[in-house]
Amino acid sequence: MLDPVTALDGVDYDRSAIIAWFRLHIKSPVTGKNLANKDLKHNPSLRQAIQKYRDHQLNERLQALQLGSK
């Protein structure tokens, strides 16, 4: 998930994935209920948490590569 957004159903999705879903549906992919609209709200706190996790994973891989080359 690169660009987390929250839909009207209260569920967080990656923006590109939910936009693709909304091209064909007006219901929630999670609840199956019809949504009153397709508005999406940016979720900066989730985006920050994802980036922190990705940075941590990258640092661990780099450290493993450095240890392996010694």
N, C-alpha and C positions, 0 to 999 in steps of 0.2 A: 504494500500500500504506500503510494508516494504522495498522494494528495487527498487526505481524509476529509470527508464531508459527512454531515448528518442529514438524513432525509426526514420527511414528516413522520415516519414511523418510529423515529428515535434511534434508528440503527445507523452505525457508522459504516461507510463504504468508501472505496477508492473512487474518486470522481469519474475517471474514465469508464470504469466498470458500471457504475449506476447510470451514467448517461447512456451507455450502450443499451442497458436494460430498459430504460425509459423510452427508447426509440420504438419499442414494441409493446410496452406494457404501461399501465397506469396503476398497477398494484405493487405492493411491497414484495420483494423476492423472499423476505424472511417470514412475514406474517400472512401473506397472501391476500391481505385486505386492500381494497381500493384506497388510493390516496387522493385527498382533495386537490392536491397540486404536486408539481414536481420540483418545488423549491428545495435548494440544498444550502446548508449552512457550513461554512468553513470551520474546521475543528483544529485550531492552532495548538491546543495542548496535546492532542493525540499526535499531530504532526511532529511536535518537538520530542515526544516520547519515542516515536518511531526513529527519528533521526539520531537520538541518543543511543538507541539500541543498535542501529546500523553502524554508528561510529565505534561502539564498543566491539562489535563483531569484527570490524575491519582491523582494529588495533590488536585483537587477539590473533587474527590470521597473520598480521605482520610480525608479531612477536614470535609466533610459531615458526615462520619462515626464517627469521633471524637466528633462532635457537638451532634450527635444523642445518643451517649453513656453518655452524661452528664446529 
